[in-house]
Amino acid sequence: MTRARQMRRHARKMRRYGFQPMIVMNNGDQLPDVAVTLIGRALWRYRSELAPMYLAATLACAGTVLHLTNPHWWLYLLVATTITAWLLALFGERAGLTLRTERFYAATVAMSAGAWLATVTALGITFRPLVSLLLGGGLVLALPWWVHRRRRAKVRVDRQLAAWPEIAQSVGLAGSHVQSAVVDVWGWRARFALARGQTIQDVIGKVPAIESALGTFRGAVRVQPTRDDRANRFELRVLDTDPHADAIPWPGPSVSSITEPIDLGPFEDATSARVLLLRRHGLFGGVAGSGKSGGINVLMGNLTACPDVVIWAIDLKRGMELQPWASCIDRLATAPEQARVLLRDAVAVLEARAGWLASRGLRVWEPTPALPALVLVIDEYAELADDAPESARDTDSIARRGRAVAVTLLAATQRPTQKAMGKGAVRSQMDVRVSFRVRERRDVDLILGQGMLDAGWHAHRLNAPGKFFLSAPEHDTPRRARAYLLTDEAVAAAVHKHASLRPALDGISRTAIEEAQAGTPPHSAEEQEQSPDTRHRDDRPEAVLWTLLNGAPEEGIPVSHLIKATDMSRPWLYQRLRELSDDGRVTQVTRGRWRATAHHSQ
């Protein structure tokens, strides 16, 4: 039978039984769901809120079946219930019940449900008080479940993530999907997989659209790479409330040694912004009123608690910022001339320590109370560049060579431009960058480094004093933090407590400073012209050498140090110093051989 004949036959049967063909035309929308489907979706969508009712219904059904089939199981049920309740109370933390109240609640619900089920299994659900107990007790035990903050937050997050396909389509990230999500103290974070060809830069550019689609407040969304640093993955963090809305009091020093990372303040996920400063230079930047001075106070509060650190400081605002810490600072320079001398002495310490390490075959200076690290804190570095520009040579030297000998430079400035930081290597040598609020977008790259603005380090969006971004080898993703607040009372208490812990410089460094102060000529040409010793300049090399040799320690001092401190134009002096070294190499020599040189020079 052909297909045409089959169609005509079916048409005759339809007319015979009264069926008429009908065409339905619509605008392409789906047909409405039936009532059963709508009810099922609602029961599933609100499964968390209805969980106590589901549990009560399950207990009623299970108790009825067990009473009809195995009523003698009631004792086993009671024993199992008791064991389960105890396990939840003692080891519930492993199941995600972090709080003691949560573990107690879970144990109470387990014991109540198990005891009711055992009773129904033995007596039957028709026993008069059992149904009333199920309804009344279930309502009482359901109240903590309904008001629990973490449960409600998780439900809200699940519903937001369930709508992510539509959100992704609307913001231009179609094809991305959720991999995992975690609710924490102040919000939630989720890991997403991107569609082929999408990158995290695409997501960063769509942050405002994501905030709008999720219905959050402005600035609530953070985008950062995942820990495995996959190119097609990203982590989305959404804040329900700003954890840094209020100032955070300083809890006290977080370290007892410079070898430990210092806690500057909490990140938005409640973890600490800890950074190691040993063998690293640091730059603190931000506009006036951004909380930069508060960050310096946190730094000082921790450094002064370390008995293996000597602190030198420069504050050319006449000590306005650092004067409260004066009792814990070994040297505080508040004038340009004092700053020049301090930096010159720091370079002398650096060179002396380098020679001492070389003579012993060591590579790094390990800080101890007897051999402390030297930390130079310079507030408003731009003022130093303007008032003492000749000091740029010393700061460059410290930045380049100070790491191995534990001479650390920490500078703070409002805007670290090339003019403010000098033409040397200071800024490029800063491993640790702390950026408080800046006024212009381009200032982000000035403080944190080129390209950091495009990578999501939006310091120009920080909206409260003390908020900052921390860039360091161990902090390479943009996360907001807020520095602890030290009140005047907290500073005074810290100074009083830590003043007795302050160490003295080691003998090597003290000797180097004495030598520098006794024999090093002024840096600038003007000072050299104005120096009263200019007319006796021909005699200075011998005098300098004699001073250095008299102050030499038992193990001697480097030949290179003597050569640098004397006049290199004296051929006989240079030749004699080279003869005292081994095969022309820079070595340590004994005091007796140095005194012989001194006698020859006289």
Solvent accessible surface area in square Angstrom, and as a share of the most:
residue,aa,sasa,rsa
1,M,131,0.58
2,T,87,0.50
3,R,184,0.67
4,A,53,0.41
5,R,134,0.49
6,Q,77,0.34
7,M,123,0.55
8,R,131,0.48
9,R,113,0.41
10,H,109,0.49
11,A,36,0.28
12,R,116,0.42
13,K,80,0.34
14,M,82,0.37
15,R,147,0.54
16,R,156,0.57
17,Y,157,0.60
18,G,56,0.54
19,F,130,0.54
20,Q,133,0.59
21,P,114,0.71
22,M,162,0.72
23,I,152,0.77
24,V,110,0.63
25,M,172,0.77
26,N,96,0.49
27,N,128,0.66
28,G,67,0.64
29,D,93,0.48
30,Q,174,0.77
31,L,138,0.69
32,P,122,0.77
33,D,62,0.32
34,V,99,0.57
35,A,68,0.53
36,V,121,0.69
37,T,53,0.31
38,L,96,0.48
39,I,104,0.53
40,G,37,0.36
41,R,142,0.52
42,A,45,0.35
43,L,86,0.43
44,W,168,0.59
45,R,127,0.46
46,Y,93,0.35
47,R,96,0.35
48,S,20,0.13
49,E,51,0.23
50,L,42,0.21
51,A,33,0.25
52,P,28,0.17
53,M,112,0.50
54,Y,87,0.33
55,L,79,0.39
56,A,23,0.18
57,A,56,0.43
58,T,83,0.48
59,L,22,0.11
60,A,21,0.16
61,C,85,0.51
62,A,36,0.28
63,G,0,0.00
64,T,47,0.28
65,V,88,0.50
66,L,31,0.15
67,H,59,0.26
68,L,137,0.68
69,T,81,0.47
70,N,40,0.21
71,P,55,0.35
72,H,114,0.51
73,W,107,0.38
74,W,106,0.37
75,L,91,0.45
76,Y,148,0.56
77,L,41,0.20
78,L,60,0.30
79,V,79,0.46
80,A,54,0.42
81,T,15,0.08
82,T,49,0.28
83,I,98,0.50
84,T,63,0.37
85,A,10,0.08
86,W,157,0.55
87,L,94,0.47
88,L,46,0.23
89,A,38,0.30
90,L,110,0.55
91,F,101,0.42
92,G,1,0.01
93,E,109,0.49
94,R,210,0.77
95,A,78,0.61
96,G,40,0.39
97,L,43,0.22
98,T,77,0.45
99,L,101,0.50
100,R,194,0.71
101,T,100,0.58
102,E,17,0.08
103,R,41,0.15
104,F,146,0.61
105,Y,57,0.22
106,A,21,0.17
107,A,13,0.10
108,T,45,0.26
109,V,32,0.18
110,A,23,0.18
111,M,72,0.32
112,S,48,0.31
113,A,19,0.15
114,G,9,0.09
115,A,36,0.28
116,W,24,0.08
117,L,27,0.13
118,A,3,0.03
119,T,49,0.29
120,V,0,0.00
121,T,0,0.00
122,A,36,0.28
123,L,90,0.45
124,G,3,0.02
125,I,47,0.24
126,T,125,0.73
127,F,100,0.42
128,R,216,0.79
129,P,61,0.39
130,L,7,0.03
131,V,68,0.39
132,S,77,0.50
133,L,107,0.53
134,L,24,0.12
135,L,122,0.61
136,G,37,0.36
137,G,32,0.31
138,G,29,0.28
139,L,104,0.52
140,V,98,0.56
141,L,47,0.23
142,A,3,0.02
143,L,93,0.46
144,P,60,0.38
145,W,85,0.30
146,W,71,0.25
147,V,101,0.58
148,H,59,0.26
149,R,131,0.48
150,R,74,0.27
151,R,26,0.09
152,R,112,0.41
153,A,6,0.04
154,K,114,0.48
155,V,19,0.11
156,R,97,0.35
157,V,3,0.01
158,D,56,0.29
159,R,64,0.23
160,Q,40,0.18
161,L,22,0.11
162,A,78,0.60
163,A,41,0.32
164,W,3,0.01
165,P,86,0.54
166,E,117,0.52
167,I,18,0.09
168,A,1,0.01
169,Q,126,0.56
170,S,86,0.56
171,V,17,0.10
172,G,46,0.44
173,L,1,0.00
174,A,45,0.35
175,G,56,0.54
176,S,7,0.05
177,H,102,0.46
178,V,45,0.26
179,Q,78,0.35
180,S,61,0.39
181,A,42,0.33
182,V,77,0.44
183,V,31,0.18
184,D,26,0.13
185,V,90,0.52
186,W,67,0.24
187,G,2,0.02
188,W,2,0.01
189,R,78,0.28
190,A,3,0.02
191,R,73,0.27
192,F,0,0.00
193,A,4,0.03
194,L,13,0.06
195,A,26,0.20
196,R,243,0.89
197,G,73,0.70
198,Q,33,0.15
199,T,59,0.34
200,I,32,0.16
201,Q,93,0.41
202,D,60,0.31
203,V,0,0.00
204,I,23,0.12
205,G,62,0.60
206,K,63,0.27
207,V,15,0.09
208,P,78,0.49
209,A,41,0.32
210,I,0,0.00
211,E,19,0.08
212,S,89,0.58
213,A,43,0.34
214,L,16,0.08
215,G,66,0.64
216,T,37,0.21
217,F,89,0.37
218,R,225,0.82
219,G,27,0.26
220,A,0,0.00
221,V,8,0.04
222,R,30,0.11
223,V,13,0.08
224,Q,26,0.12
225,P,42,0.26
226,T,9,0.06
227,R,244,0.89
228,D,71,0.37
229,D,108,0.56
230,R,119,0.44
231,A,85,0.66
232,N,53,0.27
233,R,39,0.14
234,F,0,0.00
235,E,34,0.15
236,L,0,0.00
237,R,15,0.05
238,V,1,0.00
239,L,2,0.01
240,D,60,0.31
241,T,85,0.49
242,D,45,0.23
243,P,20,0.13
244,H,0,0.00
245,A,66,0.51
246,D,112,0.58
247,A,49,0.38
248,I,39,0.20
249,P,104,0.66
250,W,36,0.13
251,P,102,0.64
252,G,19,0.18
253,P,52,0.33
254,S,38,0.25
255,V,11,0.06
256,S,71,0.46
257,S,22,0.14
258,I,3,0.02
259,T,65,0.38
260,E,64,0.29
261,P,55,0.35
262,I,1,0.00
263,D,10,0.05
264,L,7,0.03
265,G,0,0.00
266,P,18,0.11
267,F,3,0.01
268,E,10,0.05
269,D,41,0.21
270,A,54,0.42
271,T,67,0.39
272,S,45,0.29
273,A,0,0.00
274,R,98,0.36
275,V,1,0.00
276,L,51,0.25
277,L,4,0.02
278,L,20,0.10
279,R,54,0.20
280,R,40,0.14
281,H,1,0.00
282,G,0,0.00
283,L,0,0.00
284,F,3,0.01
285,G,0,0.00
286,G,0,0.00
287,V,11,0.07
288,A,68,0.52
289,G,59,0.57
290,S,1,0.00
291,G,19,0.18
292,K,13,0.06
293,S,42,0.27
294,G,25,0.24
295,G,3,0.03
296,I,5,0.03
297,N,31,0.16
298,V,1,0.00
299,L,1,0.00
300,M,0,0.00
301,G,0,0.00
302,N,0,0.00
303,L,1,0.00
304,T,0,0.00
305,A,10,0.07
306,C,0,0.00
307,P,44,0.28
308,D,7,0.03
309,V,0,0.00
310,V,2,0.01
311,I,1,0.00
312,W,0,0.00
313,A,1,0.00
314,I,1,0.00
315,D,0,0.00
316,L,21,0.10
317,K,61,0.26
318,R,176,0.64
319,G,1,0.01
320,M,141,0.63
321,E,52,0.23
322,L,1,0.00
323,Q,94,0.42
324,P,75,0.47
325,W,1,0.00
326,A,33,0.26
327,S,80,0.52
328,C,3,0.02
329,I,15,0.08
330,D,75,0.39
331,R,63,0.23
332,L,45,0.22
333,A,3,0.02
334,T,29,0.17
335,A,22,0.17
336,P,41,0.26
337,E,86,0.39
338,Q,89,0.40
339,A,0,0.00
340,R,40,0.15
341,V,39,0.23
342,L,3,0.01
343,L,0,0.00
344,R,42,0.15
345,D,0,0.00
346,A,0,0.00
347,V,17,0.10
348,A,9,0.07
349,V,0,0.00
350,L,2,0.01
351,E,29,0.13
352,A,12,0.10
353,R,0,0.00
354,A,43,0.33
355,G,12,0.12
356,W,43,0.15
357,L,7,0.03
358,A,75,0.58
359,S,48,0.31
360,R,105,0.38
361,G,66,0.64
362,L,89,0.44
363,R,208,0.76
364,V,58,0.34
365,W,3,0.01
366,E,102,0.46
367,P,11,0.07
368,T,57,0.33
369,P,85,0.54
370,A,76,0.59
371,L,54,0.27
372,P,0,0.00
373,A,1,0.01
374,L,0,0.00
375,V,1,0.01
376,L,1,0.00
377,V,0,0.00
378,I,1,0.00
379,D,5,0.02
380,E,19,0.08
381,Y,6,0.02
382,A,30,0.23
383,E,70,0.32
384,L,4,0.02
385,A,25,0.19
386,D,92,0.47
387,D,66,0.34
388,A,1,0.01
389,P,81,0.51
390,E,45,0.20
391,S,1,0.01
392,A,39,0.30
393,R,140,0.51
394,D,6,0.03
395,T,0,0.00
396,D,18,0.09
397,S,10,0.07
398,I,0,0.00
399,A,0,0.00
400,R,131,0.48
401,R,106,0.39
402,G,0,0.00
403,R,59,0.21
404,A,42,0.33
405,V,4,0.03
406,A,0,0.00
407,V,0,0.00
408,T,4,0.02
409,L,0,0.00
410,L,1,0.00
411,A,0,0.00
412,A,0,0.00
413,T,1,0.00
414,Q,82,0.36
415,R,85,0.31
416,P,0,0.00
417,T,32,0.19
418,Q,96,0.43
419,K,167,0.71
420,A,11,0.08
421,M,6,0.02
422,G,16,0.15
423,K,194,0.82
424,G,36,0.35
425,A,21,0.17
426,V,1,0.01
427,R,53,0.19
428,S,87,0.56
429,Q,49,0.22
430,M,7,0.03
431,D,54,0.28
432,V,1,0.00
433,R,29,0.11
434,V,1,0.00
435,S,0,0.00
436,F,2,0.01
437,R,76,0.28
438,V,3,0.02
439,R,170,0.62
440,E,71,0.32
441,R,130,0.47
442,R,154,0.56
443,D,8,0.04
444,V,0,0.00
445,D,31,0.16
446,L,40,0.20
447,I,0,0.00
448,L,9,0.04
449,G,20,0.19
450,Q,166,0.74
451,G,32,0.31
452,M,39,0.17
453,L,18,0.09
454,D,106,0.55
455,A,36,0.28
456,G,13,0.12
457,W,5,0.02
458,H,30,0.13
459,A,0,0.00
460,H,41,0.18
461,R,110,0.40
462,L,3,0.02
463,N,109,0.56
464,A,19,0.14
465,P,81,0.51
466,G,8,0.08
467,K,6,0.03
468,F,1,0.00
469,F,6,0.03
470,L,2,0.01
471,S,16,0.10
472,A,8,0.06
473,P,84,0.53
474,E,82,0.37
475,H,23,0.10
476,D,112,0.58
477,T,36,0.21
478,P,14,0.09
479,R,64,0.23
480,R,24,0.09
481,A,0,0.00
482,R,22,0.08
483,A,8,0.06
484,Y,23,0.09
485,L,87,0.43
486,L,13,0.06
487,T,66,0.38
488,D,119,0.62
489,E,128,0.58
490,A,30,0.23
491,V,10,0.06
492,A,62,0.48
493,A,63,0.49
494,A,6,0.05
495,V,17,0.10
496,H,160,0.71
497,K,136,0.58
498,H,3,0.01
499,A,40,0.31
500,S,102,0.65
501,L,77,0.38
502,R,46,0.17
503,P,27,0.17
504,A,69,0.53
505,L,13,0.07
506,D,7,0.03
507,G,36,0.35
508,I,30,0.15
509,S,0,0.00
510,R,117,0.43
511,T,26,0.15
512,A,2,0.01
513,I,19,0.10
514,E,109,0.49
515,E,11,0.05
516,A,7,0.05
517,Q,100,0.44
518,A,57,0.44
519,G,3,0.03
520,T,46,0.27
521,P,46,0.29
522,P,46,0.29
523,H,42,0.19
524,S,26,0.17
525,A,70,0.54
526,E,122,0.55
527,E,49,0.22
528,Q,68,0.30
529,E,137,0.62
530,Q,144,0.64
531,S,26,0.17
532,P,96,0.60
533,D,61,0.32
534,T,63,0.37
535,R,185,0.67
536,H,97,0.43
537,R,115,0.42
538,D,109,0.57
539,D,95,0.49
540,R,55,0.20
541,P,5,0.03
542,E,29,0.13
543,A,58,0.45
544,V,9,0.05
545,L,0,0.00
546,W,102,0.36
547,T,57,0.33
548,L,1,0.01
549,L,1,0.00
550,N,60,0.31
551,G,37,0.36
552,A,1,0.01
553,P,37,0.23
554,E,132,0.59
555,E,66,0.30
556,G,3,0.03
557,I,13,0.06
558,P,13,0.08
559,V,0,0.00
560,S,52,0.33
561,H,23,0.10
562,L,0,0.00
563,I,17,0.08
564,K,134,0.57
565,A,24,0.18
566,T,15,0.08
567,D,51,0.26
568,M,106,0.47
569,S,80,0.52
570,R,49,0.18
571,P,101,0.63
572,W,93,0.33
573,L,1,0.00
574,Y,82,0.31
575,Q,99,0.44
576,R,68,0.25
577,L,1,0.00
578,R,70,0.26
579,E,95,0.43
580,L,9,0.04
581,S,9,0.06
582,D,66,0.34
583,D,136,0.70
584,G,32,0.31
585,R,151,0.55
586,V,77,0.44
587,T,35,0.20
588,Q,46,0.20
589,V,4,0.03
590,T,78,0.46
591,R,60,0.22
592,G,51,0.49
593,R,99,0.36
594,W,0,0.00
595,R,95,0.35
596,A,50,0.39
597,T,0,0.00
598,A,0,0.00
599,H,151,0.67
600,H,114,0.51
601,S,13,0.09
602,Q,136,0.60
